[in-house]
Amino acid sequence: MNVSQGAVHPVEAPPPQTEGAANVLLPRVRMKDLQGMPGTVGGWVLRVCQFLFAAVALTVMATTSDFPSVTAFCYLVAAAGLQCMWSLILSIVDGYALLVGRRLQNPRVVSLFAVGDGVTSTLTFAAACASAGITVLIGNDLGACGKNHCTQFETATAMAFLSWFAALPSFLLNFWSLASR
C-alpha cells in the first residue's frame, strides 16, 4: 500500500529588529477603488450627471407658470434645488481630489457623503414619484393637458427620476465603502 508521508518544512525566523526598525509600520494593503466612489472619475461623472439632471428638472418646472398651485410640484422644485446644490458641491470636491491626486476614503468624509446622498436621493425619488402621480392625474384621468403644461411637467419629472438614478449608485457605493471598514 502506497501512503504518502507528510513532510515538515521549516519556517524561517523573522529577521532580528534593530532599534530604529521597531517603529516602522508596514504599509497597509488597501482595496482598489471602485469607479463611482468618492475621488474617482466615475464618482465625479455621477455627481455631474446628478447635478445636470436636477438642474434641468428645476429649470423646467420653475419656468411653468402654474407649478406653485400643486404641492407635489413645489416639492419637486425644492428637492431638485437641494439635489443641485449637494451634487454641485460634491462634484467640485471630487474634481479637486482628482486634480491633486487625493483619495477621499476618510471614514468621516465617506459617512458624510453617504448620509447626504441617502437624504438627497430619497427626497428626489419621493418628489419625482409625487410629481409623476399628479402628472398622470392631470394627463390621463382629468384629460386637462390642453390647459396645463403636461409636457413640461413630464420632462421635469423624468429629469428628477434620472437624477435619482445617478444618485442611487453614489449612495450605495458610499454606504458599502463605509460598511466594509
Helices and strands as residue ranges (DSSP letters): G 20-23, H 41-62, G 67-69, H 71-100, H 107-136, I 137-141, H 150-179
